[in-house]
């Protein structure tokens, strides 16, 4: 489990303990444990086949990080769309006319297929409204540091003098790799290229330069999921509920010229 989902789980565990529930972390393959559960909190992205399997247990379910409104199931999601918009607005306000995107491919937890990335689609849609979108400035790999390094290196080599003066990375790991690639290419951050990530992981403020990022309140997402499940278990609510948690743009030295 990566840092993002681990933080969500920590929030679930803390709220479960507070409400007097015993929390057990299992994989979806652990059918014996799932059959004995009073309720399920599903963390991550699940395929239709997985969701249908979870529904066979006939207990309340809350999905975290996946919108389940269409299925009339409880869910907690982060407002990534607004997070992306806040990054683009900030870059434009700072005078950047060319904005690049470094993203990754995300899969369902059973690896059955690739999921359309909200961050990438929001980035494209909002920049198209501003008449600033250029698909040549979009690079996609994996959600890790190594991929971030490779993607930024590819951007530098491919675009040359047309390299954007600002990049939004779909998560902090990609952004950290991108910073390293810029340093190796002797491109000054943020004077020549500004970089903003997403998640505000624990290491973001300790890299050099400290990383600007969109803060996602992952532990709060976990706590909220447990609250929703509690409402179902106590009979307090029967109607499905979706809770969207706001995000905040945190500006540090990777994007701000002092």
C-alpha positions as CSV (number, residue, x, y, z in Angstrom):
1,X,0.0,0.0,0.0
2,X,1.5,3.4,-1.0
3,X,1.8,6.4,1.3
4,X,-1.4,8.0,0.0
5,X,-3.6,5.0,0.8
6,X,-1.7,4.2,4.0
7,X,-2.6,7.7,5.3
8,X,-6.3,7.1,4.4
9,X,-6.2,3.8,6.3
10,X,-4.6,5.5,9.4
11,X,-7.6,7.9,9.4
12,X,-10.0,4.9,9.3
13,X,-8.2,3.1,12.1
14,X,-8.2,6.2,14.4
15,X,-11.9,6.9,13.9
16,X,-12.8,3.2,14.2
17,X,-11.0,3.0,17.6
18,X,-12.8,6.2,18.7
19,X,-16.2,4.8,17.8
20,X,-15.5,1.5,19.5
21,X,-15.0,-0.7,16.4
22,X,-12.4,-3.4,15.8
23,X,-10.6,-2.6,12.5
24,X,-9.0,-5.4,10.5
25,X,-7.0,-4.7,7.3
26,X,-7.5,-7.4,4.7
27,X,-7.2,-7.9,0.9
28,X,-10.3,-8.6,-1.1
29,X,-9.2,-12.2,-1.5
30,X,-9.6,-12.8,2.3
31,X,-13.2,-14.1,2.0
32,X,-13.4,-15.6,5.4
33,X,-12.6,-12.3,7.1
34,X,-14.9,-10.3,4.9
35,X,-17.8,-12.7,5.5
36,X,-17.5,-12.0,9.2
37,X,-17.4,-8.2,8.9
38,X,-20.2,-5.9,10.0
39,X,-19.2,-3.3,7.4
40,X,-16.5,-2.7,4.8
41,X,-14.4,0.3,3.9
42,X,-12.9,-0.2,0.4
43,X,-9.8,1.9,-0.1
44,X,-8.7,2.5,-3.7
45,X,-10.1,2.0,-7.2
46,X,-12.3,-1.1,-7.8
47,X,-13.5,-2.6,-11.0
48,X,-17.2,-3.5,-11.6
49,X,-16.4,-7.1,-11.0
50,X,-14.8,-6.3,-7.6
51,X,-17.6,-4.0,-6.6
52,X,-20.2,-6.7,-7.4
53,X,-18.3,-9.2,-5.3
54,X,-18.2,-6.8,-2.3
55,X,-21.9,-6.3,-2.6
56,X,-22.5,-10.0,-2.2
57,X,-21.5,-9.8,1.5
58,X,-24.7,-7.8,2.2
59,X,-23.1,-5.4,4.7
60,X,-22.7,-1.6,4.5
61,X,-19.8,-0.5,2.3
62,X,-18.1,2.9,2.0
63,X,-15.7,3.5,-0.9
64,X,-12.8,5.8,-0.3
65,X,-11.1,7.6,-3.3
66,X,-13.7,6.3,-5.8
67,X,-17.0,8.1,-6.5
68,X,-19.9,5.5,-6.2
69,X,-22.8,7.9,-6.6
70,X,-24.0,6.0,-9.7
71,X,-24.3,2.8,-7.7
72,X,-26.0,4.5,-4.8
73,X,-23.2,3.5,-2.5
74,X,-21.4,5.7,0.1
75,X,-18.1,7.2,-0.9
76,X,-15.5,9.8,0.1
77,X,-13.4,11.5,-2.5
78,X,-10.9,14.4,-2.7
79,X,-11.8,17.4,-4.9
80,X,-8.9,16.9,-7.3
81,X,-10.7,18.9,-10.0
82,X,-10.5,22.1,-7.9
83,X,-7.0,21.2,-6.9
84,X,-5.9,21.1,-10.5
85,X,-7.7,24.4,-11.3
86,X,-6.0,26.1,-8.4
87,X,-2.5,25.1,-9.8
88,X,-3.3,26.3,-13.3
89,X,-4.7,29.6,-12.0
90,X,-1.6,30.1,-9.8
91,X,0.7,29.4,-12.7
92,X,-1.2,31.9,-15.0
93,X,-1.2,34.5,-12.3
94,X,2.6,34.1,-12.0
95,X,2.9,34.8,-15.7
96,X,3.5,31.3,-17.1
97,X,2.1,31.0,-20.7
98,X,3.2,27.4,-21.3
99,X,2.2,24.8,-18.7
100,X,3.3,21.1,-18.9
101,X,1.8,18.0,-17.3
102,X,3.6,15.0,-15.9
103,X,1.2,12.1,-15.1
104,X,0.9,8.4,-14.6
105,X,-1.3,5.5,-15.4
106,X,-3.6,4.2,-12.7
107,X,-5.2,0.8,-12.5
108,X,-8.0,-0.9,-10.7
109,X,-6.8,-2.8,-7.6
110,X,-7.3,-6.1,-9.6
111,X,-5.2,-4.6,-12.5
112,X,-8.0,-5.4,-14.9
113,X,-7.7,-2.2,-16.8
114,X,-6.4,1.4,-16.8
115,X,-8.5,4.1,-15.1
116,X,-9.0,7.5,-16.7
117,X,-7.1,10.0,-14.6
118,X,-9.2,12.9,-13.2
119,X,-6.1,15.0,-12.8
120,X,-5.1,14.7,-16.5
121,X,-8.7,15.2,-17.8
122,X,-9.2,18.3,-15.5
123,X,-5.8,19.7,-16.6
124,X,-6.8,19.3,-20.3
125,X,-10.3,20.7,-19.9
126,X,-9.4,23.7,-17.9
127,X,-6.4,24.7,-20.1
128,X,-8.6,24.2,-23.3
129,X,-11.0,26.8,-21.8
130,X,-8.0,29.1,-21.4
131,X,-6.9,28.3,-25.0
132,X,-3.5,27.1,-23.6
133,X,-3.6,23.3,-23.9
134,X,-0.8,21.7,-25.9
135,X,-0.7,17.9,-26.0
136,X,3.0,18.0,-26.8
137,X,3.6,19.3,-23.3
138,X,1.8,16.3,-21.7
139,X,4.0,13.3,-20.6
140,X,2.7,10.1,-19.0
141,X,4.5,7.3,-17.2
142,X,4.0,5.8,-13.7
143,X,3.3,7.4,-10.3
144,X,6.8,7.1,-8.9
145,X,10.0,9.1,-8.6
146,X,11.9,7.2,-11.3
147,X,9.2,7.9,-13.8
148,X,9.1,11.6,-12.8
149,X,12.8,11.8,-13.6
150,X,12.4,10.0,-16.9
151,X,9.4,12.1,-18.0
152,X,11.1,15.4,-17.2
153,X,14.2,14.2,-19.0
154,X,12.1,13.3,-22.0
155,X,10.4,16.7,-21.9
156,X,13.8,18.5,-21.8
157,X,15.2,16.5,-24.7
158,X,12.0,16.6,-26.8
159,X,11.0,20.2,-26.3
160,X,14.4,21.9,-26.0
161,X,13.9,25.7,-26.1
162,X,10.1,25.2,-26.1
163,X,10.2,23.6,-22.6
164,X,7.3,25.0,-20.5
165,X,8.3,27.4,-17.7
166,X,5.9,25.5,-15.4
167,X,4.9,21.9,-14.8
168,X,2.1,20.3,-12.8
169,X,2.9,16.7,-11.6
170,X,0.1,14.4,-10.9
171,X,1.6,13.4,-7.5
172,X,4.6,14.4,-5.3
173,X,6.7,11.3,-6.3
174,X,6.6,12.4,-10.0
175,X,7.4,16.0,-9.0
176,X,10.4,14.9,-6.9
177,X,11.8,12.9,-9.8
178,X,11.2,15.9,-12.1
179,X,13.1,18.2,-9.8
180,X,16.1,15.9,-9.9
181,X,16.0,15.8,-13.7
182,X,15.9,19.6,-13.9
183,X,18.9,19.8,-11.5
184,X,20.9,17.3,-13.6
185,X,20.1,19.4,-16.7
186,X,21.3,22.5,-14.8
187,X,17.9,24.1,-15.2
188,X,17.1,26.4,-12.3
189,X,14.0,25.8,-10.2
190,X,11.9,27.9,-10.0
191,X,13.7,30.6,-11.9
192,X,13.6,28.8,-15.2
193,X,11.0,26.1,-14.6
194,X,8.5,26.0,-11.7
195,X,7.1,22.6,-10.4
196,X,4.0,21.8,-8.4
197,X,3.0,18.3,-7.2
198,X,0.0,16.8,-5.6
199,X,-0.7,15.1,-2.2
200,X,1.6,17.0,0.1
201,X,3.3,13.9,1.3
202,X,5.6,14.1,4.4
203,X,8.8,14.5,2.3
204,X,7.5,17.3,0.1
205,X,8.8,20.1,2.3
206,X,12.2,18.5,2.8
207,X,13.3,18.0,-0.8
208,X,15.3,20.8,-2.5
209,X,13.8,23.1,-3.4
210,X,10.9,22.5,-1.0
211,X,8.0,21.3,-3.2
212,X,4.8,23.3,-3.8
213,X,1.9,20.9,-3.9
214,X,-1.8,20.4,-3.6
215,X,-2.6,19.2,-0.1
216,X,-5.0,16.2,0.0
217,X,-6.5,15.5,3.4
218,X,-6.0,11.8,3.3
219,X,-6.5,11.0,7.0
220,X,-9.6,13.1,7.0
221,X,-10.9,11.1,4.1
222,X,-10.4,7.9,6.1
223,X,-12.0,9.4,9.2
224,X,-15.0,10.5,7.2
225,X,-15.4,7.1,5.6
226,X,-15.6,5.5,9.0
227,X,-18.2,8.1,10.1
228,X,-20.3,7.2,7.0
229,X,-20.1,3.5,7.8
230,X,-21.0,4.2,11.4
231,X,-24.2,6.0,10.3
232,X,-25.2,2.9,8.3
233,X,-24.3,0.5,11.0
234,X,-26.4,2.4,13.6
235,X,-29.3,2.8,11.3
236,X,-28.9,6.6,11.4
237,X,-29.1,6.8,7.6
238,X,-30.4,4.7,4.7
239,X,-29.8,7.1,1.7
240,X,-26.4,6.9,0.0
241,X,-24.0,9.8,0.7
242,X,-21.0,11.1,-1.1
243,X,-18.6,13.4,0.7
244,X,-16.1,15.5,-1.2
245,X,-13.1,16.7,0.8
246,X,-11.6,20.1,-0.3
247,X,-7.9,20.4,-1.3
248,X,-5.5,23.3,-0.7
249,X,-2.6,24.7,-2.8
250,X,0.5,24.9,-0.6
251,X,3.1,27.2,-2.1
252,X,6.8,26.5,-1.4
253,X,10.1,27.3,-3.1
254,X,9.7,25.0,-6.2
255,X,7.3,27.4,-7.8
256,X,7.8,30.8,-6.1
257,X,10.6,33.1,-7.2
258,X,11.7,35.3,-4.3
